[in-house]
């Protein structure tokens, strides 16, 4: 069970210049996040937060698998992922989230990394995900082959020109 509270970093409480970070994220992490499209996975996240004058540097690396639907057969499959997250965090008057710089309120200097880690993992999932050859659902693969064969045999009938367009083409030729 992954408690999201463990993913919050109190920036003022950091005593060392470099603090190591490590979490093992499982299904409960993905299911606790509102709006998360990924619901299952096992990802090991490790990294450091380095304290400097005026800012903090957060570097995290995630490795593991997430469950996604195969684009070919729609069955669930484990997709290996590797993600990297590099952020600069500074203290300010209010929370702001720009591209690579996050400003955290000085009165409440806690950085919640849960959604940042999730986004990093979600962005690491490839656009196309399919099972290895032979691992797709057999009945779905057969159905796709049948539909593909039916479509290619019906292509000859759809290649014929609509007579209305043919008549228009003849008008153009006459002028």
Short mmCIF file of the C-alpha atoms (twelve columns), coordinates in Angstrom:
data_MODEL
# 
_entry.id   MODEL 
# 
loop_
_atom_site.group_PDB 
_atom_site.id 
_atom_site.type_symbol 
_atom_site.label_atom_id 
_atom_site.label_alt_id 
_atom_site.label_comp_id 
_atom_site.label_asym_id 
_atom_site.label_seq_id 
_atom_site.Cartn_x 
_atom_site.Cartn_y 
_atom_site.Cartn_z 
_atom_site.pdbx_PDB_model_num 
ATOM 1   C CA . UNK A 1   0.000   0.000   0.000   1 
ATOM 2   C CA . UNK A 2   1.426   3.338   -1.051  1 
ATOM 3   C CA . UNK A 3   0.436   6.265   1.138   1 
ATOM 4   C CA . UNK A 4   0.383   9.521   -0.826  1 
ATOM 5   C CA . UNK A 5   1.459   11.408  2.295   1 
ATOM 6   C CA . UNK A 6   4.873   9.722   2.004   1 
ATOM 7   C CA . UNK A 7   5.338   11.461  -1.351  1 
ATOM 8   C CA . UNK A 8   5.177   14.928  0.229   1 
ATOM 9   C CA . UNK A 9   8.528   16.594  0.931   1 
ATOM 10  C CA . UNK A 10  8.786   19.241  3.656   1 
ATOM 11  C CA . UNK A 11  11.377  21.558  2.142   1 
ATOM 12  C CA . UNK A 12  12.154  23.466  5.345   1 
ATOM 13  C CA . UNK A 13  12.769  20.213  7.217   1 
ATOM 14  C CA . UNK A 14  15.565  19.127  4.851   1 
ATOM 15  C CA . UNK A 15  18.809  19.196  6.815   1 
ATOM 16  C CA . UNK A 16  21.325  17.620  4.449   1 
ATOM 17  C CA . UNK A 17  22.538  19.245  1.234   1 
ATOM 18  C CA . UNK A 18  21.477  16.119  -0.692  1 
ATOM 19  C CA . UNK A 19  18.612  13.946  0.513   1 
ATOM 20  C CA . UNK A 20  18.040  10.554  -1.118  1 
ATOM 21  C CA . UNK A 21  14.463  9.648   -2.028  1 
ATOM 22  C CA . UNK A 22  13.009  6.231   -2.780  1 
ATOM 23  C CA . UNK A 23  9.477   4.894   -3.230  1 
ATOM 24  C CA . UNK A 24  7.898   1.695   -4.519  1 
ATOM 25  C CA . UNK A 25  4.646   2.587   -6.265  1 
ATOM 26  C CA . UNK A 26  1.956   -0.038  -6.784  1 
ATOM 27  C CA . UNK A 27  -1.702  -0.243  -7.836  1 
ATOM 28  C CA . UNK A 28  -2.836  1.682   -4.757  1 
ATOM 29  C CA . UNK A 29  -0.757  4.715   -5.819  1 
ATOM 30  C CA . UNK A 30  -2.417  4.876   -9.234  1 
ATOM 31  C CA . UNK A 31  -5.912  4.267   -7.838  1 
ATOM 32  C CA . UNK A 32  -5.626  6.989   -5.168  1 
ATOM 33  C CA . UNK A 33  -4.904  9.716   -7.722  1 
ATOM 34  C CA . UNK A 34  -7.997  11.481  -9.015  1 
ATOM 35  C CA . UNK A 35  -8.129  11.710  -12.786 1 
ATOM 36  C CA . UNK A 36  -5.388  9.145   -13.364 1 
ATOM 37  C CA . UNK A 37  -5.849  7.123   -16.549 1 
ATOM 38  C CA . UNK A 38  -3.306  4.503   -15.483 1 
ATOM 39  C CA . UNK A 39  -4.790  2.363   -12.719 1 
ATOM 40  C CA . UNK A 40  -2.322  -0.514  -12.350 1 
ATOM 41  C CA . UNK A 41  1.418   -0.759  -12.242 1 
ATOM 42  C CA . UNK A 42  4.568   -1.337  -10.266 1 
ATOM 43  C CA . UNK A 43  7.202   1.389   -10.505 1 
ATOM 44  C CA . UNK A 44  10.305  1.929   -8.409  1 
ATOM 45  C CA . UNK A 45  11.129  5.636   -8.083  1 
ATOM 46  C CA . UNK A 46  14.467  6.797   -6.711  1 
ATOM 47  C CA . UNK A 47  16.421  10.016  -6.780  1 
ATOM 48  C CA . UNK A 48  17.574  12.979  -4.763  1 
ATOM 49  C CA . UNK A 49  16.596  16.460  -3.734  1 
ATOM 50  C CA . UNK A 50  19.540  18.831  -3.485  1 
ATOM 51  C CA . UNK A 51  19.312  21.928  -1.343  1 
ATOM 52  C CA . UNK A 52  21.064  25.007  -2.745  1 
ATOM 53  C CA . UNK A 53  20.995  28.701  -1.970  1 
ATOM 54  C CA . UNK A 54  17.546  29.927  -2.984  1 
ATOM 55  C CA . UNK A 55  16.270  26.743  -4.649  1 
ATOM 56  C CA . UNK A 56  16.034  22.956  -4.525  1 
ATOM 57  C CA . UNK A 57  16.862  20.567  -7.355  1 
ATOM 58  C CA . UNK A 58  14.687  17.465  -7.610  1 
ATOM 59  C CA . UNK A 59  15.940  14.562  -9.737  1 
ATOM 60  C CA . UNK A 60  13.854  11.362  -9.895  1 
ATOM 61  C CA . UNK A 61  14.053  8.219   -12.022 1 
ATOM 62  C CA . UNK A 62  11.240  5.677   -12.319 1 
ATOM 63  C CA . UNK A 63  11.551  2.141   -13.648 1 
ATOM 64  C CA . UNK A 64  8.903   -0.547  -13.796 1 
ATOM 65  C CA . UNK A 65  5.742   -1.531  -15.609 1 
ATOM 66  C CA . UNK A 66  2.247   -0.117  -15.994 1 
ATOM 67  C CA . UNK A 67  -0.836  -1.885  -17.299 1 
ATOM 68  C CA . UNK A 68  -2.291  -0.540  -20.532 1 
ATOM 69  C CA . UNK A 69  -4.673  -1.916  -23.159 1 
ATOM 70  C CA . UNK A 70  -3.090  -3.482  -26.229 1 
ATOM 71  C CA . UNK A 71  -3.871  -1.388  -29.311 1 
ATOM 72  C CA . UNK A 72  -4.459  -4.521  -31.377 1 
ATOM 73  C CA . UNK A 73  -6.565  -6.839  -29.180 1 
ATOM 74  C CA . UNK A 74  -7.575  -4.511  -26.290 1 
ATOM 75  C CA . UNK A 75  -6.438  -7.049  -23.660 1 
ATOM 76  C CA . UNK A 76  -4.429  -5.661  -20.746 1 
ATOM 77  C CA . UNK A 77  -0.664  -5.825  -21.071 1 
ATOM 78  C CA . UNK A 78  2.309   -4.803  -18.960 1 
ATOM 79  C CA . UNK A 79  4.210   -1.951  -20.589 1 
ATOM 80  C CA . UNK A 80  7.788   -1.455  -19.367 1 
ATOM 81  C CA . UNK A 81  8.597   2.196   -18.714 1 
ATOM 82  C CA . UNK A 82  11.519  4.349   -17.680 1 
ATOM 83  C CA . UNK A 83  10.903  7.940   -16.664 1 
ATOM 84  C CA . UNK A 84  13.086  10.851  -15.643 1 
ATOM 85  C CA . UNK A 85  12.011  13.961  -13.780 1 
ATOM 86  C CA . UNK A 86  14.226  17.027  -13.294 1 
ATOM 87  C CA . UNK A 87  12.687  20.033  -11.545 1 
ATOM 88  C CA . UNK A 88  13.817  23.181  -9.831  1 
ATOM 89  C CA . UNK A 89  11.795  24.113  -6.761  1 
ATOM 90  C CA . UNK A 90  11.950  27.443  -4.991  1 
ATOM 91  C CA . UNK A 91  10.080  29.094  -2.147  1 
ATOM 92  C CA . UNK A 92  7.832   32.085  -2.849  1 
ATOM 93  C CA . UNK A 93  4.610   33.816  -1.933  1 
ATOM 94  C CA . UNK A 94  2.234   31.342  -3.581  1 
ATOM 95  C CA . UNK A 95  2.275   28.028  -5.415  1 
ATOM 96  C CA . UNK A 96  3.005   28.247  -9.142  1 
ATOM 97  C CA . UNK A 97  3.864   25.511  -11.589 1 
ATOM 98  C CA . UNK A 98  5.806   26.614  -14.649 1 
ATOM 99  C CA . UNK A 99  7.535   24.270  -17.088 1 
ATOM 100 C CA . UNK A 100 10.570  23.261  -15.062 1 
ATOM 101 C CA . UNK A 101 10.346  25.608  -12.063 1 
ATOM 102 C CA . UNK A 102 7.852   25.115  -9.268  1 
ATOM 103 C CA . UNK A 103 7.336   27.767  -6.632  1 
ATOM 104 C CA . UNK A 104 6.065   26.508  -3.264  1 
ATOM 105 C CA . UNK A 105 4.404   28.780  -0.682  1 
ATOM 106 C CA . UNK A 106 6.904   29.726  2.046   1 
ATOM 107 C CA . UNK A 107 4.172   29.538  4.703   1 
ATOM 108 C CA . UNK A 108 3.436   25.916  3.754   1 
ATOM 109 C CA . UNK A 109 6.716   24.652  2.252   1 
ATOM 110 C CA . UNK A 110 5.578   21.141  1.334   1 
ATOM 111 C CA . UNK A 111 6.155   19.802  -2.174  1 
ATOM 112 C CA . UNK A 112 3.609   17.142  -3.163  1 
ATOM 113 C CA . UNK A 113 5.399   14.961  -5.706  1 
ATOM 114 C CA . UNK A 114 2.570   12.461  -6.267  1 
ATOM 115 C CA . UNK A 115 1.049   14.058  -9.378  1 
ATOM 116 C CA . UNK A 116 4.484   15.107  -10.695 1 
ATOM 117 C CA . UNK A 117 5.661   11.492  -10.521 1 
ATOM 118 C CA . UNK A 118 2.434   10.235  -12.089 1 
ATOM 119 C CA . UNK A 119 2.746   12.667  -15.016 1 
ATOM 120 C CA . UNK A 120 6.347   11.598  -15.553 1 
ATOM 121 C CA . UNK A 121 5.275   7.944   -15.637 1 
ATOM 122 C CA . UNK A 122 2.285   8.624   -17.924 1 
ATOM 123 C CA . UNK A 123 4.462   10.547  -20.373 1 
ATOM 124 C CA . UNK A 124 6.920   7.635   -20.501 1 
ATOM 125 C CA . UNK A 125 4.242   5.271   -21.855 1 
ATOM 126 C CA . UNK A 126 4.788   4.889   -25.617 1 
ATOM 127 C CA . UNK A 127 2.068   6.092   -27.973 1 
ATOM 128 C CA . UNK A 128 1.681   2.645   -29.519 1 
ATOM 129 C CA . UNK A 129 1.541   -0.400  -27.277 1 
ATOM 130 C CA . UNK A 130 0.982   -3.888  -28.603 1 
ATOM 131 C CA . UNK A 131 1.687   -7.363  -27.328 1 
ATOM 132 C CA . UNK A 132 4.700   -9.259  -28.577 1 
ATOM 133 C CA . UNK A 133 3.876   -11.334 -31.696 1 
ATOM 134 C CA . UNK A 134 1.772   -14.326 -30.657 1 
ATOM 135 C CA . UNK A 135 0.712   -12.876 -27.290 1 
ATOM 136 C CA . UNK A 136 -2.448  -11.080 -28.482 1 
ATOM 137 C CA . UNK A 137 -5.893  -12.504 -27.771 1 
ATOM 138 C CA . UNK A 138 -6.329  -15.291 -30.351 1 
ATOM 139 C CA . UNK A 139 -10.064 -14.779 -30.960 1 
ATOM 140 C CA . UNK A 140 -9.594  -11.026 -31.427 1 
ATOM 141 C CA . UNK A 141 -6.675  -11.583 -33.824 1 
ATOM 142 C CA . UNK A 142 -8.787  -13.997 -35.895 1 
ATOM 143 C CA . UNK A 143 -11.656 -11.499 -36.020 1 
ATOM 144 C CA . UNK A 144 -9.279  -8.737  -37.158 1 
ATOM 145 C CA . UNK A 145 -7.942  -10.979 -39.927 1 
ATOM 146 C CA . UNK A 146 -11.495 -11.782 -41.076 1 
ATOM 147 C CA . UNK A 147 -12.453 -8.109  -41.164 1 
ATOM 148 C CA . UNK A 148 -9.244  -7.189  -42.948 1 
ATOM 149 C CA . UNK A 149 -9.821  -9.883  -45.598 1 
ATOM 150 C CA . UNK A 150 -13.449 -8.788  -46.065 1 
ATOM 151 C CA . UNK A 151 -12.392 -5.183  -46.442 1 
ATOM 152 C CA . UNK A 152 -9.692  -5.926  -48.997 1 
ATOM 153 C CA . UNK A 153 -12.077 -8.080  -51.095 1 
ATOM 154 C CA . UNK A 154 -14.707 -5.327  -50.962 1 
ATOM 155 C CA . UNK A 155 -12.188 -2.709  -52.067 1 
ATOM 156 C CA . UNK A 156 -12.776 -3.531  -55.747 1 
ATOM 157 C CA . UNK A 157 -16.437 -2.606  -55.418 1 
ATOM 158 C CA . UNK A 158 -15.645 0.713   -53.717 1 
ATOM 159 C CA . UNK A 159 -13.049 1.645   -56.350 1 
ATOM 160 C CA . UNK A 160 -15.794 2.130   -58.951 1 
ATOM 161 C CA . UNK A 161 -16.526 5.794   -59.625 1 
ATOM 162 C CA . UNK A 162 -19.924 7.123   -58.656 1 
ATOM 163 C CA . UNK A 163 -21.782 7.827   -61.961 1 
ATOM 164 C CA . UNK A 164 -22.638 11.369  -60.828 1 
ATOM 165 C CA . UNK A 165 -18.936 12.192  -60.505 1 
ATOM 166 C CA . UNK A 166 -18.294 10.561  -63.879 1 
ATOM 167 C CA . UNK A 167 -20.908 12.817  -65.480 1 
ATOM 168 C CA . UNK A 168 -19.265 15.879  -63.933 1 
ATOM 169 C CA . UNK A 169 -15.896 14.743  -65.191 1 
ATOM 170 C CA . UNK A 170 -17.318 14.509  -68.734 1 
ATOM 171 C CA . UNK A 171 -18.674 18.078  -68.476 1 
ATOM 172 C CA . UNK A 172 -15.214 19.338  -67.654 1 
ATOM 173 C CA . UNK A 173 -13.737 17.485  -70.619 1 
ATOM 174 C CA . UNK A 174 -16.289 18.951  -73.053 1 
ATOM 175 C CA . UNK A 175 -15.543 22.556  -72.070 1 
# 
